[in-house]
Amino acid sequence: MIEAVKADGEISQDEVQRIVGKLQGGGITAEEKRFVEQEMRKPQDVAGLVSAFPNKQVGIQVYAAALMAISVDTPAERKFLQTLASSAGLDREAVTQLHQMVGAPAV
């Protein structure tokens, strides 16, 4: 989710609140919140994110989380999702299904 909100080069307060809100709902600690805030300040690293996927199923979950974190309303966000899907080995059908599942516009 963090890498997704960095996609357009600007992290909006709405995006920060969306991520922190979801994490707080899951019982995030103050230390974990600081970690998330620090990660948001780092440069985007899609390759590093994808290299951490142990399998395709995790890639699917990360892609879905990214869709829920952003509005997909800029070319940079669409490019991020395309790069993420391609790097994670997600085919067009899987991407389409994920977009439908979360109500996100197609890329």
N, CA, C and O atoms as CSV, one atom per row, in Angstrom:
chain,resi,resn,atom,element,x,y,z
A,1,MET,N,N,0.820,-1.181,0.000
A,1,MET,CA,C,0.000,0.000,0.000
A,1,MET,C,C,0.874,1.258,0.000
A,1,MET,O,O,0.563,2.250,-0.660
A,2,ILE,N,N,1.952,1.194,0.741
A,2,ILE,CA,C,2.829,2.356,0.837
A,2,ILE,C,C,3.459,2.672,-0.512
A,2,ILE,O,O,3.493,3.832,-0.922
A,3,GLU,N,N,3.954,1.657,-1.202
A,3,GLU,CA,C,4.552,1.891,-2.517
A,3,GLU,C,C,3.509,2.441,-3.489
A,3,GLU,O,O,3.828,3.271,-4.340
A,4,ALA,N,N,2.284,1.986,-3.365
A,4,ALA,CA,C,1.217,2.456,-4.257
A,4,ALA,C,C,0.945,3.941,-4.080
A,4,ALA,O,O,0.787,4.664,-5.064
A,5,VAL,N,N,0.889,4.407,-2.828
A,5,VAL,CA,C,0.593,5.824,-2.620
A,5,VAL,C,C,1.734,6.726,-3.064
A,5,VAL,O,O,1.538,7.925,-3.262
A,6,LYS,N,N,2.919,6.159,-3.221
A,6,LYS,CA,C,4.056,6.936,-3.719
A,6,LYS,C,C,4.043,7.058,-5.242
A,6,LYS,O,O,4.810,7.843,-5.800
A,7,ALA,N,N,3.195,6.304,-5.914
A,7,ALA,CA,C,3.233,6.179,-7.373
A,7,ALA,C,C,3.136,7.497,-8.115
A,7,ALA,O,O,3.821,7.691,-9.119
A,8,ASP,N,N,2.309,8.396,-7.645
A,8,ASP,CA,C,2.135,9.652,-8.381
A,8,ASP,C,C,3.083,10.748,-7.909
A,8,ASP,O,O,2.986,11.894,-8.349
A,9,GLY,N,N,4.006,10.389,-7.007
A,9,GLY,CA,C,4.996,11.355,-6.552
A,9,GLY,C,C,4.511,12.261,-5.443
A,9,GLY,O,O,5.253,13.126,-4.976
A,10,GLU,N,N,3.281,12.075,-5.018
A,10,GLU,CA,C,2.718,12.915,-3.968
A,10,GLU,C,C,1.821,12.047,-3.098
A,10,GLU,O,O,0.929,11.363,-3.599
A,11,ILE,N,N,2.061,12.079,-1.807
A,11,ILE,CA,C,1.219,11.321,-0.889
A,11,ILE,C,C,0.231,12.294,-0.261
A,11,ILE,O,O,0.606,13.182,0.504
A,12,SER,N,N,-1.039,12.106,-0.601
A,12,SER,CA,C,-2.071,13.002,-0.070
A,12,SER,C,C,-2.408,12.623,1.368
A,12,SER,O,O,-2.159,11.501,1.809
A,13,GLN,N,N,-2.970,13.572,2.075
A,13,GLN,CA,C,-3.384,13.301,3.455
A,13,GLN,C,C,-4.451,12.213,3.478
A,13,GLN,O,O,-4.498,11.413,4.413
A,14,ASP,N,N,-5.299,12.174,2.470
A,14,ASP,CA,C,-6.318,11.132,2.373
A,14,ASP,C,C,-5.674,9.753,2.264
A,14,ASP,O,O,-6.130,8.800,2.895
A,15,GLU,N,N,-4.615,9.648,1.465
A,15,GLU,CA,C,-3.918,8.370,1.308
A,15,GLU,C,C,-3.255,7.948,2.615
A,15,GLU,O,O,-3.291,6.775,2.984
A,16,VAL,N,N,-2.649,8.907,3.314
A,16,VAL,CA,C,-2.030,8.606,4.604
A,16,VAL,C,C,-3.097,8.105,5.573
A,16,VAL,O,O,-2.905,7.094,6.248
A,17,GLN,N,N,-4.209,8.811,5.636
A,17,GLN,CA,C,-5.277,8.425,6.557
A,17,GLN,C,C,-5.865,7.067,6.202
A,17,GLN,O,O,-6.223,6.294,7.091
A,18,ARG,N,N,-5.967,6.773,4.915
A,18,ARG,CA,C,-6.497,5.482,4.485
A,18,ARG,C,C,-5.609,4.344,4.988
A,18,ARG,O,O,-6.103,3.345,5.511
A,19,ILE,N,N,-4.314,4.505,4.827
A,19,ILE,CA,C,-3.382,3.466,5.267
A,19,ILE,C,C,-3.344,3.373,6.794
A,19,ILE,O,O,-3.507,2.291,7.358
A,20,VAL,N,N,-3.133,4.492,7.448
A,20,VAL,CA,C,-3.044,4.491,8.901
A,20,VAL,C,C,-4.365,4.021,9.516
A,20,VAL,O,O,-4.366,3.296,10.511
A,21,GLY,N,N,-5.472,4.431,8.929
A,21,GLY,CA,C,-6.778,3.997,9.432
A,21,GLY,C,C,-6.958,2.496,9.364
A,21,GLY,O,O,-7.441,1.876,10.311
A,22,LYS,N,N,-6.565,1.906,8.227
A,22,LYS,CA,C,-6.666,0.452,8.094
A,22,LYS,C,C,-5.769,-0.244,9.108
A,22,LYS,O,O,-6.156,-1.254,9.696
A,23,LEU,N,N,-4.579,0.292,9.311
A,23,LEU,CA,C,-3.648,-0.313,10.254
A,23,LEU,C,C,-4.124,-0.140,11.696
A,23,LEU,O,O,-4.006,-1.061,12.505
A,24,GLN,N,N,-4.660,1.031,12.015
A,24,GLN,CA,C,-5.155,1.258,13.374
A,24,GLN,C,C,-6.332,0.337,13.679
A,24,GLN,O,O,-6.503,-0.112,14.813
A,25,GLY,N,N,-7.136,0.063,12.664
A,25,GLY,CA,C,-8.236,-0.875,12.836
A,25,GLY,C,C,-7.737,-2.267,13.169
A,25,GLY,O,O,-8.444,-3.059,13.793
A,26,GLY,N,N,-6.516,-2.561,12.750
A,26,GLY,CA,C,-5.910,-3.854,13.034
A,26,GLY,C,C,-5.058,-3.847,14.289
A,26,GLY,O,O,-4.428,-4.853,14.617
A,27,GLY,N,N,-5.030,-2.725,14.996
A,27,GLY,CA,C,-4.294,-2.657,16.253
A,27,GLY,C,C,-2.833,-2.269,16.121
A,27,GLY,O,O,-1.987,-2.819,16.826
A,28,ILE,N,N,-2.520,-1.338,15.238
A,28,ILE,CA,C,-1.134,-0.896,15.040
A,28,ILE,C,C,-0.607,-0.219,16.312
A,28,ILE,O,O,-1.326,0.515,16.990
A,29,THR,N,N,0.657,-0.485,16.610
A,29,THR,CA,C,1.295,0.163,17.753
A,29,THR,C,C,1.887,1.498,17.310
A,29,THR,O,O,1.972,1.780,16.115
A,30,ALA,N,N,2.292,2.310,18.267
A,30,ALA,CA,C,2.919,3.597,17.954
A,30,ALA,C,C,4.211,3.376,17.179
A,30,ALA,O,O,4.516,4.131,16.256
A,31,GLU,N,N,4.967,2.358,17.543
A,31,GLU,CA,C,6.217,2.045,16.842
A,31,GLU,C,C,5.939,1.640,15.394
A,31,GLU,O,O,6.657,2.054,14.483
A,32,GLU,N,N,4.918,0.848,15.185
A,32,GLU,CA,C,4.558,0.429,13.824
A,32,GLU,C,C,4.081,1.625,13.005
A,32,GLU,O,O,4.375,1.721,11.813
A,33,LYS,N,N,3.358,2.521,13.633
A,33,LYS,CA,C,2.897,3.726,12.933
A,33,LYS,C,C,4.092,4.570,12.493
A,33,LYS,O,O,4.114,5.075,11.371
A,34,ARG,N,N,5.090,4.725,13.373
A,34,ARG,CA,C,6.303,5.482,13.009
A,34,ARG,C,C,7.015,4.815,11.836
A,34,ARG,O,O,7.492,5.493,10.926
A,35,PHE,N,N,7.086,3.480,11.861
A,35,PHE,CA,C,7.715,2.743,10.764
A,35,PHE,C,C,7.000,3.037,9.448
A,35,PHE,O,O,7.653,3.301,8.438
A,36,VAL,N,N,5.677,2.995,9.446
A,36,VAL,CA,C,4.900,3.265,8.230
A,36,VAL,C,C,5.160,4.679,7.746
A,36,VAL,O,O,5.352,4.903,6.551
A,37,GLU,N,N,5.169,5.629,8.659
A,37,GLU,CA,C,5.427,7.016,8.279
A,37,GLU,C,C,6.825,7.176,7.686
A,37,GLU,O,O,7.003,7.921,6.722
A,38,GLN,N,N,7.815,6.488,8.247
A,38,GLN,CA,C,9.178,6.543,7.702
A,38,GLN,C,C,9.215,5.931,6.304
A,38,GLN,O,O,9.865,6.476,5.411
A,39,GLU,N,N,8.539,4.824,6.105
A,39,GLU,CA,C,8.510,4.167,4.802
A,39,GLU,C,C,7.851,5.057,3.753
A,39,GLU,O,O,8.234,5.019,2.584
A,40,MET,N,N,6.882,5.842,4.149
A,40,MET,CA,C,6.204,6.748,3.209
A,40,MET,C,C,7.139,7.840,2.728
A,40,MET,O,O,6.963,8.369,1.631
A,41,ARG,N,N,8.128,8.183,3.536
A,41,ARG,CA,C,9.065,9.244,3.154
A,41,ARG,C,C,10.184,8.743,2.244
A,41,ARG,O,O,10.871,9.550,1.618
A,42,LYS,N,N,10.378,7.442,2.159
A,42,LYS,CA,C,11.442,6.882,1.316
A,42,LYS,C,C,11.034,6.923,-0.154
A,42,LYS,O,O,9.842,6.958,-0.462
A,43,PRO,N,N,12.006,6.918,-1.061
A,43,PRO,CA,C,11.684,6.860,-2.498
A,43,PRO,C,C,10.984,5.538,-2.842
A,43,PRO,O,O,11.152,4.522,-2.168
A,44,GLN,N,N,10.215,5.597,-3.889
A,44,GLN,CA,C,9.497,4.400,-4.331
A,44,GLN,C,C,10.481,3.320,-4.784
A,44,GLN,O,O,11.500,3.621,-5.405
A,45,ASP,N,N,10.168,2.061,-4.466
A,45,ASP,CA,C,11.028,0.934,-4.823
A,45,ASP,C,C,10.164,-0.270,-5.205
A,45,ASP,O,O,10.003,-1.202,-4.417
A,46,VAL,N,N,9.617,-0.243,-6.404
A,46,VAL,CA,C,8.751,-1.334,-6.870
A,46,VAL,C,C,9.548,-2.623,-7.003
A,46,VAL,O,O,9.066,-3.695,-6.636
A,47,ALA,N,N,10.759,-2.525,-7.524
A,47,ALA,CA,C,11.588,-3.724,-7.699
A,47,ALA,C,C,11.878,-4.382,-6.353
A,47,ALA,O,O,11.827,-5.607,-6.238
A,48,GLY,N,N,12.179,-3.590,-5.349
A,48,GLY,CA,C,12.420,-4.124,-4.017
A,48,GLY,C,C,11.182,-4.772,-3.433
A,48,GLY,O,O,11.261,-5.811,-2.777
A,49,LEU,N,N,10.040,-4.155,-3.675
A,49,LEU,CA,C,8.770,-4.717,-3.206
A,49,LEU,C,C,8.524,-6.076,-3.845
A,49,LEU,O,O,8.248,-7.055,-3.152
A,50,VAL,N,N,8.623,-6.131,-5.154
A,50,VAL,CA,C,8.344,-7.371,-5.880
A,50,VAL,C,C,9.348,-8.461,-5.521
A,50,VAL,O,O,8.984,-9.634,-5.436
A,51,SER,N,N,10.594,-8.090,-5.310
A,51,SER,CA,C,11.603,-9.106,-4.978
A,51,SER,C,C,11.326,-9.775,-3.637
A,51,SER,O,O,11.847,-10.855,-3.363
A,52,ALA,N,N,10.514,-9.144,-2.804
A,52,ALA,CA,C,10.175,-9.715,-1.501
A,52,ALA,C,C,8.998,-10.683,-1.560
A,52,ALA,O,O,8.683,-11.329,-0.561
A,53,PHE,N,N,8.343,-10.793,-2.717
A,53,PHE,CA,C,7.200,-11.709,-2.832
A,53,PHE,C,C,7.698,-13.151,-2.810
A,53,PHE,O,O,8.502,-13.527,-3.664
A,54,PRO,N,N,7.248,-13.965,-1.864
A,54,PRO,CA,C,7.676,-15.362,-1.858
A,54,PRO,C,C,6.974,-16.214,-2.923
A,54,PRO,O,O,7.464,-17.274,-3.312
A,55,ASN,N,N,5.803,-15.720,-3.390
A,55,ASN,CA,C,5.059,-16.469,-4.403
A,55,ASN,C,C,4.028,-15.556,-5.075
A,55,ASN,O,O,3.832,-14.410,-4.670
A,56,LYS,N,N,3.386,-16.085,-6.096
A,56,LYS,CA,C,2.424,-15.298,-6.875
A,56,LYS,C,C,1.214,-14.886,-6.036
A,56,LYS,O,O,0.654,-13.810,-6.243
A,57,GLN,N,N,0.812,-15.732,-5.097
A,57,GLN,CA,C,-0.345,-15.409,-4.266
A,57,GLN,C,C,-0.101,-14.139,-3.451
A,57,GLN,O,O,-1.011,-13.331,-3.267
A,58,VAL,N,N,1.107,-13.970,-2.973
A,58,VAL,CA,C,1.441,-12.748,-2.239
A,58,VAL,C,C,1.395,-11.553,-3.189
A,58,VAL,O,O,0.941,-10.473,-2.814
A,59,GLY,N,N,1.864,-11.750,-4.411
A,59,GLY,CA,C,1.780,-10.696,-5.415
A,59,GLY,C,C,0.347,-10.268,-5.660
A,59,GLY,O,O,0.068,-9.077,-5.799
A,60,ILE,N,N,-0.557,-11.221,-5.713
A,60,ILE,CA,C,-1.983,-10.920,-5.892
A,60,ILE,C,C,-2.498,-10.108,-4.711
A,60,ILE,O,O,-3.217,-9.126,-4.900
A,61,GLN,N,N,-2.141,-10.505,-3.507
A,61,GLN,CA,C,-2.592,-9.793,-2.312
A,61,GLN,C,C,-2.037,-8.373,-2.261
A,61,GLN,O,O,-2.744,-7.436,-1.892
A,62,VAL,N,N,-0.771,-8.221,-2.631
A,62,VAL,CA,C,-0.157,-6.894,-2.625
A,62,VAL,C,C,-0.814,-6.005,-3.677
A,62,VAL,O,O,-1.069,-4.827,-3.427
A,63,TYR,N,N,-1.087,-6.567,-4.851
A,63,TYR,CA,C,-1.749,-5.797,-5.906
A,63,TYR,C,C,-3.118,-5.330,-5.421
A,63,TYR,O,O,-3.486,-4.171,-5.618
A,64,ALA,N,N,-3.871,-6.224,-4.791
A,64,ALA,CA,C,-5.197,-5.864,-4.279
A,64,ALA,C,C,-5.087,-4.770,-3.217
A,64,ALA,O,O,-5.886,-3.834,-3.208
A,65,ALA,N,N,-4.110,-4.881,-2.332
A,65,ALA,CA,C,-3.910,-3.859,-1.303
A,65,ALA,C,C,-3.562,-2.513,-1.938
A,65,ALA,O,O,-4.022,-1.466,-1.483
A,66,ALA,N,N,-2.748,-2.552,-2.992
A,66,ALA,CA,C,-2.393,-1.316,-3.692
A,66,ALA,C,C,-3.631,-0.664,-4.291
A,66,ALA,O,O,-3.784,0.556,-4.241
A,67,LEU,N,N,-4.513,-1.480,-4.855
A,67,LEU,CA,C,-5.747,-0.938,-5.435
A,67,LEU,C,C,-6.611,-0.247,-4.381
A,67,LEU,O,O,-7.266,0.759,-4.656
A,68,MET,N,N,-6.599,-0.800,-3.186
A,68,MET,CA,C,-7.412,-0.219,-2.110
A,68,MET,C,C,-6.779,1.035,-1.524
A,68,MET,O,O,-7.456,1.831,-0.873
A,69,ALA,N,N,-5.488,1.209,-1.752
A,69,ALA,CA,C,-4.772,2.350,-1.167
A,69,ALA,C,C,-4.824,3.601,-2.025
A,69,ALA,O,O,-4.688,4.710,-1.509
A,70,ILE,N,N,-5.017,3.440,-3.326
A,70,ILE,CA,C,-4.969,4.602,-4.219
A,70,ILE,C,C,-6.269,4.745,-5.003
A,70,ILE,O,O,-7.095,3.833,-5.044
A,71,SER,N,N,-6.426,5.898,-5.614
A,71,SER,CA,C,-7.629,6.182,-6.404
A,71,SER,C,C,-7.491,5.762,-7.855
A,71,SER,O,O,-8.491,5.701,-8.571
A,72,VAL,N,N,-6.299,5.475,-8.302
A,72,VAL,CA,C,-5.984,5.126,-9.695
A,72,VAL,C,C,-6.528,6.208,-10.631
A,72,VAL,O,O,-7.291,5.937,-11.558
A,73,ASP,N,N,-6.105,7.442,-10.351
A,73,ASP,CA,C,-6.612,8.552,-11.147
A,73,ASP,C,C,-5.517,9.376,-11.817
A,73,ASP,O,O,-5.767,10.481,-12.299
A,74,THR,N,N,-4.295,8.827,-11.843
A,74,THR,CA,C,-3.218,9.517,-12.545
A,74,THR,C,C,-2.469,8.525,-13.432
A,74,THR,O,O,-2.473,7.325,-13.160
A,75,PRO,N,N,-1.831,9.016,-14.485
A,75,PRO,CA,C,-1.033,8.117,-15.324
A,75,PRO,C,C,0.068,7.408,-14.529
A,75,PRO,O,O,0.371,6.245,-14.796
A,76,ALA,N,N,0.662,8.095,-13.564
A,76,ALA,CA,C,1.726,7.484,-12.755
A,76,ALA,C,C,1.188,6.315,-11.934
A,76,ALA,O,O,1.861,5.294,-11.792
A,77,GLU,N,N,-0.010,6.459,-11.397
A,77,GLU,CA,C,-0.601,5.362,-10.622
A,77,GLU,C,C,-0.936,4.177,-11.523
A,77,GLU,O,O,-0.739,3.023,-11.141
A,78,ARG,N,N,-1.439,4.465,-12.710
A,78,ARG,CA,C,-1.738,3.378,-13.656
A,78,ARG,C,C,-0.448,2.662,-14.062
A,78,ARG,O,O,-0.421,1.435,-14.159
A,79,LYS,N,N,0.608,3.420,-14.296
A,79,LYS,CA,C,1.893,2.811,-14.659
A,79,LYS,C,C,2.432,1.967,-13.508
A,79,LYS,O,O,2.942,0.869,-13.729
A,80,PHE,N,N,2.320,2.470,-12.289
A,80,PHE,CA,C,2.753,1.694,-11.131
A,80,PHE,C,C,2.035,0.349,-11.093
A,80,PHE,O,O,2.670,-0.692,-10.917
A,81,LEU,N,N,0.717,0.369,-11.257
A,81,LEU,CA,C,-0.043,-0.879,-11.208
A,81,LEU,C,C,0.333,-1.816,-12.346
A,81,LEU,O,O,0.422,-3.028,-12.153
A,82,GLN,N,N,0.553,-1.262,-13.522
A,82,GLN,CA,C,0.968,-2.099,-14.647
A,82,GLN,C,C,2.330,-2.739,-14.371
A,82,GLN,O,O,2.531,-3.921,-14.648
A,83,THR,N,N,3.255,-1.961,-13.828
A,83,THR,CA,C,4.578,-2.477,-13.494
A,83,THR,C,C,4.478,-3.535,-12.397
A,83,THR,O,O,5.123,-4.580,-12.478
A,84,LEU,N,N,3.684,-3.266,-11.391
A,84,LEU,CA,C,3.505,-4.214,-10.302
A,84,LEU,C,C,2.911,-5.524,-10.812
A,84,LEU,O,O,3.391,-6.603,-10.464
A,85,ALA,N,N,1.873,-5.433,-11.630
A,85,ALA,CA,C,1.231,-6.638,-12.168
A,85,ALA,C,C,2.198,-7.434,-13.024
A,85,ALA,O,O,2.300,-8.653,-12.886
A,86,SER,N,N,2.898,-6.754,-13.895
A,86,SER,CA,C,3.849,-7.421,-14.783
A,86,SER,C,C,4.973,-8.078,-13.991
A,86,SER,O,O,5.310,-9.237,-14.231
A,87,SER,N,N,5.547,-7.345,-13.055
A,87,SER,CA,C,6.652,-7.857,-12.256
A,87,SER,C,C,6.228,-9.022,-11.367
A,87,SER,O,O,7.024,-9.917,-11.084
A,88,ALA,N,N,4.971,-9.007,-10.928
A,88,ALA,CA,C,4.464,-10.070,-10.062
A,88,ALA,C,C,3.964,-11.270,-10.864
A,88,ALA,O,O,3.595,-12.294,-10.289
A,89,GLY,N,N,3.950,-11.142,-12.196
A,89,GLY,CA,C,3.508,-12.247,-13.040
A,89,GLY,C,C,2.006,-12.403,-13.122
A,89,GLY,O,O,1.501,-13.495,-13.384
A,90,LEU,N,N,1.286,-11.302,-12.897
A,90,LEU,CA,C,-0.177,-11.363,-12.963
A,90,LEU,C,C,-0.633,-11.171,-14.400
A,90,LEU,O,O,-0.217,-10.226,-15.070
A,91,ASP,N,N,-1.482,-12.061,-14.867
A,91,ASP,CA,C,-1.981,-11.926,-16.232
A,91,ASP,C,C,-3.150,-10.946,-16.269
A,91,ASP,O,O,-3.680,-10.545,-15.232
A,92,ARG,N,N,-3.532,-10.578,-17.463
A,92,ARG,CA,C,-4.581,-9.559,-17.665
A,92,ARG,C,C,-5.895,-9.960,-16.999
A,92,ARG,O,O,-6.585,-9.121,-16.420
A,93,GLU,N,N,-6.238,-11.248,-17.083
A,93,GLU,CA,C,-7.491,-11.736,-16.489
A,93,GLU,C,C,-7.480,-11.555,-14.965
A,93,GLU,O,O,-8.474,-11.118,-14.385
A,94,ALA,N,N,-6.368,-11.888,-14.326
A,94,ALA,CA,C,-6.263,-11.737,-12.873
A,94,ALA,C,C,-6.368,-10.267,-12.479
A,94,ALA,O,O,-7.038,-9.926,-11.504
A,95,VAL,N,N,-5.704,-9.400,-13.240
A,95,VAL,CA,C,-5.745,-7.963,-12.963
A,95,VAL,C,C,-7.176,-7.439,-13.103
A,95,VAL,O,O,-7.644,-6.678,-12.255
A,96,THR,N,N,-7.863,-7.839,-14.159
A,96,THR,CA,C,-9.242,-7.408,-14.378
A,96,THR,C,C,-10.135,-7.854,-13.231
A,96,THR,O,O,-10.964,-7.081,-12.751
A,97,GLN,N,N,-9.974,-9.086,-12.792
A,97,GLN,CA,C,-10.779,-9.610,-11.687
A,97,GLN,C,C,-10.510,-8.839,-10.397
A,97,GLN,O,O,-11.442,-8.529,-9.656
A,98,LEU,N,N,-9.263,-8.533,-10.128
A,98,LEU,CA,C,-8.931,-7.779,-8.924
A,98,LEU,C,C,-9.556,-6.386,-8.951
A,98,LEU,O,O,-10.079,-5.904,-7.946
A,99,HIS,N,N,-9.492,-5.758,-10.108
A,99,HIS,CA,C,-10.095,-4.413,-10.232
A,99,HIS,C,C,-11.603,-4.477,-10.000
A,99,HIS,O,O,-12.173,-3.610,-9.338
A,100,GLN,N,N,-12.244,-5.507,-10.548
A,100,GLN,CA,C,-13.690,-5.668,-10.348
A,100,GLN,C,C,-14.021,-5.937,-8.890
A,100,GLN,O,O,-14.995,-5.402,-8.360
A,101,MET,N,N,-13.212,-6.763,-8.243
A,101,MET,CA,C,-13.450,-7.134,-6.847
A,101,MET,C,C,-13.407,-5.930,-5.913
A,101,MET,O,O,-14.205,-5.838,-4.981
A,102,VAL,N,N,-12.485,-5.015,-6.156
A,102,VAL,CA,C,-12.353,-3.866,-5.260
A,102,VAL,C,C,-13.029,-2.607,-5.811
A,102,VAL,O,O,-12.979,-1.550,-5.182
A,103,GLY,N,N,-13.653,-2.719,-6.973
A,103,GLY,CA,C,-14.362,-1.573,-7.545
A,103,GLY,C,C,-13.438,-0.489,-8.067
A,103,GLY,O,O,-13.797,0.689,-8.067
A,104,ALA,N,N,-12.253,-0.878,-8.511
A,104,ALA,CA,C,-11.288,0.080,-9.043
A,104,ALA,C,C,-11.392,0.151,-10.554
A,104,ALA,O,O,-11.715,-0.851,-11.192
A,105,PRO,N,N,-11.126,1.315,-11.147
A,105,PRO,CA,C,-11.165,1.417,-12.609
A,105,PRO,C,C,-10.069,0.571,-13.242
A,105,PRO,O,O,-9.008,0.368,-12.652
A,106,ALA,N,N,-10.331,0.088,-14.428
A,106,ALA,CA,C,-9.344,-0.712,-15.177
A,106,ALA,C,C,-8.161,0.163,-15.549
A,106,ALA,O,O,-8.288,1.375,-15.722
A,107,VAL,N,N,-6.989,-0.491,-15.670
A,107,VAL,CA,C,-5.786,0.238,-16.093
A,107,VAL,C,C,-5.408,-0.183,-17.492
A,107,VAL,O,O,-4.422,0.311,-18.040
